[in-house]
């Protein structure tokens, strides 16, 4: 028989044994309170992870309080994406305190891996679609993949457009930051501002192309236009629809990679944006192939202006609009003239095109910069819209 008295046999509270206070713990004091001895953590050591025990629990209810954390003596990193400090310029958006040397290398490798995997996927899908549609493959000595110029052009543009998801995934998974920070300092594409830039870019780039064609015609006559073979109305309509659907993604992808990710990659550890702009402009020119020196100079020169404009306006909208307008005019003109099979790129541009570019690029960029001030376009950020936007160390 147990010698422990039943509840009814236990003595009630007396003056010598008052009842416990309502908020006082009835059991032994927590091991981690000061003076109560060291606490045993869940990993078998002292403290929560086997380290030193905290000096005190957070005031006001302990772990039940939202956001309450103990002072362990080491940094607790957030599990979600982290934003750059407030008032950061565009090229500083990677400064979220989550990237060391290995982290930056991992982000680079992720981007390269996604680009390679995406390109292989586009080739596989394009080959399957071409086979299903009965399209012939190009000869082995050709630079094209499909024999049909329009289908081959669309496939090549889709292979470049894969750069958009590749950049967004690399930034989110490798950079531990919000993918939208590549689009602008607000964390997204500013569609209204993009529309304003497109309304300026399309007539400006169309005028530039028209002047270049007029210049060539005045110097060489009809020979300056090359071999002209107008397509049928059905093929022309189909080509226009397809190009207007695909070209914006191709142009935006190049901006996400060169003016976006590369600028922020270098801006993550360099104070000035110009090293990133210069490297991105050089790689942008090289990516178009080796042609005439005038074409290389044209690409590098315009890319430098566009890199400055991205930092000045705090986003990619203005350069996406200019790049899209330029490529739409060029591809649609090639379609109309029956020259989609031509393998020349901007790297093969003549000296007349370089002369026009020397005037058009600064004119467009300075006009857009002025409009950005008038429209109040944000060039610094990010905005704090929620507690999940934890910031890194202050920008240097």
C-alpha positions, 0 to 999 in steps of 0.5 A: 500500500502506498504511503503517499496520502490521498488528495483528501488527506493532504493538509490544506494551505496554512500560514506556514504553507501559503498557496503558490502565487498564480504566476510562479512556477510550481516545478523546479526552476528552468535550467537556463535561468541565471543562477539555476545552473547550465541548461541541457540543449536538445543536442546533448550539450549546453544551450539549444545546439550544444553550445553555451547557454543563453544569458536570458530568455526574451522578455514578454512570454518567451518563444510564444512571442512573434519573432522572439529569439534567444540571444545565443551569441551567434547569428540566426540567418533567415530561411527565406530570401533577403533584400538589400538595404533600403536606398540601395541602387540597382547594381547593389541589389545583391548586397543582402548579406547572404553571399560569400565567395562560395555563394557567389561561385555557386550562383554563377554555376547555377546560372550556367547550368540552367542556361545549358539545360534550358538550351538543350531542352529548347533544341529537343523540343524544337527538333520534335516540333520540326519532325511533327510538322514535317520540317527538314533539318538544315544541311550539315554545312549550314549554320542553321538547325532547321532548313525553314528560315522562320522556324529556325529563327524562332527556335534560336530566339526561344533558346535565348529567351530561356535566359529569363527563367535561368536568371530568376532561378539562379538569383533566388536559389543561389543568391538567396534574394528575391528574383524580382530584384533583377527586374528593378529596385521595386522587385518587379517590372514596372509595366507602366514605365515599360510602356512609356519607354516602348512608346519612345523606343519604337519610333526612335529605333525605326527612324534609325533603321530607316536612316541607315537604309536610306544611307545605303540606298543613296550610296549603292542604290538597290544593291544596298538592300541586298537580295530581296524576295518578298514572301506570300501574304500568309507567310508574312502574317504568320511570321509577324505574329510569331516574331512579335510573340517571341522577340520581346522575350529574347530581347528581355532575356539578354537584358536580364543576363547582361544589364541585369544579373552581371551588373548586380553580380559585380555590384555585390562586392564593388562600390562602383557600377562601372566595372560590372557595366564594362564587363557586361558590355564586353561580353554582350558584344562578344556574344554576337560573334566576331564580325567587323570592328565597326559592329563590335564597337557599335555593340560595346558603345550602345551597351555602355549607355544602356548599362548607365541607363539601368542604374539611372532608372533603377530597372531594366524597363528602358533597355528592354524596350529599346532592345525589343524595338530594335530587334522587332524592326530588324527581324520584321524587315528581314521577314518582309525582304525575305532575308531571314536566312541571312546569318549576319548579326549586329556584329557585322554592322557597317561604319554607317550604322556605327555613326548613327549609333553614336548619336541615337544611343545617347539621345535615347538614354538621356531622353529616358533619364529625363522622363524618369525624373518627370514620372518619379521613377524609383532609382533606389530601393527596395521598399519594405512591404512586409516583415519577410523582407529582411535586409542585409548589412548596409551598402558600402 
